[in-house]
Amino acid sequence: MQSIANALSDPVARGWYLAFCFALMVLPMIALSAWYHLGIRRTAGGRALMKRQTGNPARSSITGAVRSTAEAGRMARDIAAGKYGAEVRAMQNRTYVIVALWLVANVVAFGILFWADEINRPAPL
């Protein structure tokens, strides 16, 4: 572990690792979004779900955001209940697993960076 901290004390290596962390934060979600939207439109239930989602536009007020969030929760409940078909439900469950793994990977990657910064901090005088 000390070799990781030593490597991240170099500003160039730290910069590259930080770039990796931000890529890890953004790129998988872009890929997941593309995969989900392409796959969800292949089924009738998925198209019905997307139509319902399109009918629930983003709102700019706090109460509108609460209503949008509540509708998103109802849509998730309907997906889990199988209202939009087994394939849509399976995609949603895969999405939950992928997002959970992505969150763990981000916590680990940024955690290493925070840990190395703490290890490499100069001692107070």
C-alpha positions in Angstrom: 0.0 0.0 0.0 2.9 2.3 0.7 4.0 2.0 -2.9 0.6 3.3 -4.0 0.9 6.3 -1.7 4.4 6.9 -2.9 3.2 6.8 -6.6 0.4 9.2 -5.9 2.7 11.7 -4.3 4.1 12.4 -7.7 1.9 15.3 -9.2 1.9 13.7 -12.7 0.9 10.3 -11.5 -1.7 11.9 -9.2 -3.1 13.9 -12.1 -3.4 10.8 -14.3 -5.1 8.9 -11.4 -7.5 11.7 -10.8 -8.3 11.7 -14.6 -8.9 8.0 -14.3 -11.3 8.6 -11.3 -13.3 11.1 -13.2 -13.5 8.9 -16.3 -14.7 6.1 -14.0 -17.3 8.4 -12.6 -18.7 9.5 -16.0 -17.9 7.1 -18.8 -19.7 4.0 -17.4 -22.9 6.0 -16.9 -22.8 7.2 -20.5 -22.4 3.6 -21.7 -25.1 2.4 -19.3 -27.5 5.1 -20.5 -26.9 4.2 -24.2 -27.3 0.5 -23.5 -30.5 1.0 -21.5 -32.2 3.3 -24.0 -31.3 1.1 -26.9 -32.5 -2.0 -25.2 -35.6 -0.6 -23.6 -37.0 0.5 -26.9 -36.9 -3.0 -28.3 -39.9 -4.1 -26.4 -43.5 -2.9 -26.4 -43.5 -2.6 -22.6 -40.3 -0.6 -22.8 -41.8 1.8 -25.4 -44.8 2.2 -23.2 -42.5 3.0 -20.2 -40.6 5.5 -22.3 -43.9 7.2 -23.4 -44.9 7.4 -19.7 -41.6 8.9 -18.8 -41.8 11.4 -21.7 -45.2 12.5 -20.3 -43.5 13.3 -17.0 -41.3 16.3 -17.9 -38.6 17.7 -15.6 -39.9 20.5 -13.5 -38.0 23.5 -12.2 -39.8 24.1 -8.9 -39.2 22.2 -5.6 -42.8 20.9 -5.6 -42.5 19.9 -9.3 -39.3 18.0 -8.5 -41.0 16.2 -5.7 -43.9 15.2 -8.0 -41.4 14.0 -10.6 -39.5 12.0 -8.1 -42.8 10.4 -6.8 -43.7 9.5 -10.4 -40.3 8.0 -10.9 -40.9 5.9 -7.8 -44.2 4.7 -9.1 -42.7 3.8 -12.5 -40.0 1.8 -10.7 -42.7 0.0 -8.6 -44.6 -0.8 -11.8 -41.5 -2.2 -13.5 -40.8 -4.3 -10.5 -44.4 -5.6 -10.5 -43.9 -6.7 -14.1 -46.4 -4.2 -15.6 -44.0 -3.5 -18.6 -43.0 -7.1 -19.1 -40.3 -9.5 -17.9 -37.6 -8.1 -20.2 -38.0 -4.6 -19.0 -37.9 -5.8 -15.4 -34.7 -7.8 -16.1 -33.1 -4.8 -17.7 -34.0 -2.7 -14.7 -32.6 -5.3 -12.2 -29.4 -5.5 -14.3 -29.2 -1.7 -14.2 -29.5 -1.7 -10.4 -26.6 -4.2 -10.1 -24.4 -2.3 -12.5 -25.0 1.0 -10.7 -24.3 -0.6 -7.3 -21.0 -2.0 -8.7 -20.2 1.4 -10.2 -20.8 3.1 -6.9 -18.4 0.6 -5.1 -15.8 1.1 -7.8 -16.0 4.9 -7.3 -15.8 4.7 -3.5 -12.7 2.5 -3.8 -11.0 4.6 -6.5 -11.6 8.0 -4.8 -11.0 6.4 -1.4 -7.5 5.4 -2.5 -6.9 9.0 -3.7 -8.1 10.5 -0.4 -6.1 7.9 1.6 -2.9 8.7 -0.4 -3.4 12.4 0.1 -3.7 11.9 3.8 -0.6 9.7 4.0 1.4 12.1 1.8 0.4 15.3 3.8 3.4 17.0 5.4 3.6 16.7 9.1 2.5 19.8 11.0 5.4 21.9 12.5 
